[in-house]
Amino acid sequence: MRVALHATSDVGLKAGRLLLGEEALETLGILDQPVDTREPRVRRITSLEGFDVAVTDDPYIGIASDALVAGIPLVVWVDGDGFDASAATVPVLTGANLATGIARALAAREAPSQPTATVVAWTEPGKPLRTGEPVTFPDPVGARWGKVRRRERTWTEVVVPLAGDWAGAVVRTTFDGTTRILGIADDATHLEALALLAGAVVLANGPHPAGRLIPEDLADAYVLAALRAGLDIASFTKA
């Protein structure tokens, strides 16, 4: 697995360090940045040519055109709502982050058929609420108030503003009166980096159809890649 990384923040840098734990990694190319390490698999690069996948945490997706011209599958941390991948001849995975990636992919994996109810919640940086939709994450995030962002039939998404370095996600599915709850709480940068890494691993081990994808489309492989890289999920079932 040969990964070209364009890191513009701590998320990208952390994802690069986590990628070094992947046994299948042959080369980690750091695009347009100095490299200060004795790790033989890491090298500075100025081109995406010859790599299996390009990965970026850049909110402006500055390497998109280079990746598409080079014919390299691309993994993007941001949702990229304004990014047009209709003409892409390679897979472009957008939203490799905690919300669109880990939370929604985990929910899709938990509920392949229609459950009675599914609640997907995640944290975002912001001032904590004092009222709203109650959500309980594993410690140290704990019980919080959130705001419903989307509700469609049996599917509800809740965003929980949270200040500080922690982040979390919760997926609650109910089938025939039995509720299963999955919870995640960890350092925010670490979780976002795991989400980016999972996208890189999945696309590098294709094949996948050309055009825009989201982690939910590849839910099983995406979640398993995050778990192998160290994602810790607490689970609880109640009747």
Rosetta blueprint (number, residue, H / E / L):
1 M L
2 R E
3 V E
4 A E
5 L E
6 H E
7 A L
8 T L
9 S L
10 D H
11 V H
12 G H
13 L H
14 K H
15 A H
16 G H
17 R H
18 L H
19 L H
20 L L
21 G L
22 E L
23 E L
24 A L
25 L L
26 E L
27 T E
28 L E
29 G E
30 I E
31 L E
32 D L
33 Q L
34 P L
35 V L
36 D L
37 T L
38 R L
39 E L
40 P L
41 R L
42 V E
43 R E
44 R E
45 I E
46 T L
47 S L
48 L L
49 E L
50 G L
51 F L
52 D L
53 V E
54 A E
55 V E
56 T E
57 D L
58 D L
59 P L
60 Y L
61 I L
62 G L
63 I L
64 A H
65 S H
66 D H
67 A H
68 L H
69 V H
70 A H
71 G L
72 I L
73 P L
74 L E
75 V E
76 V E
77 W L
78 V L
79 D L
80 G L
81 D L
82 G L
83 F L
84 D L
85 A L
86 S L
87 A L
88 A L
89 T L
90 V L
91 P E
92 V E
93 L E
94 T L
95 G L
96 A L
97 N L
98 L H
99 A H
100 T H
101 G H
102 I H
103 A H
104 R H
105 A H
106 L H
107 A H
108 A H
109 R H
110 E H
111 A L
112 P L
113 S L
114 Q L
115 P L
116 T L
117 A E
118 T E
119 V E
120 V E
121 A E
122 W E
123 T E
124 E E
125 P E
126 G L
127 K L
128 P L
129 L L
130 R L
131 T L
132 G L
133 E E
134 P E
135 V E
136 T E
137 F L
138 P L
139 D L
140 P L
141 V L
142 G L
143 A E
144 R E
145 W E
146 G E
147 K E
148 V E
149 R E
150 R E
151 R E
152 E E
153 R L
154 T L
155 W E
156 T E
157 E E
158 V E
159 V E
160 V E
161 P E
162 L E
163 A L
164 G L
165 D L
166 W E
167 A E
168 G E
169 A E
170 V E
171 V E
172 R E
173 T E
174 T E
175 F E
176 D L
177 G L
178 T E
179 T E
180 R E
181 I E
182 L E
183 G E
184 I E
185 A E
186 D E
187 D E
188 A H
189 T H
190 H H
191 L H
192 E H
193 A H
194 L H
195 A H
196 L H
197 L H
198 A H
199 G H
200 A H
201 V H
202 V H
203 L H
204 A H
205 N L
206 G L
207 P L
208 H L
209 P L
210 A L
211 G E
212 R E
213 L E
214 I L
215 P H
216 E H
217 D H
218 L H
219 A H
220 D H
221 A H
222 Y H
223 V H
224 L H
225 A H
226 A H
227 L H
228 R H
229 A L
230 G L
231 L L
232 D L
233 I L
234 A E
235 S E
236 F E
237 T E
238 K E
239 A L
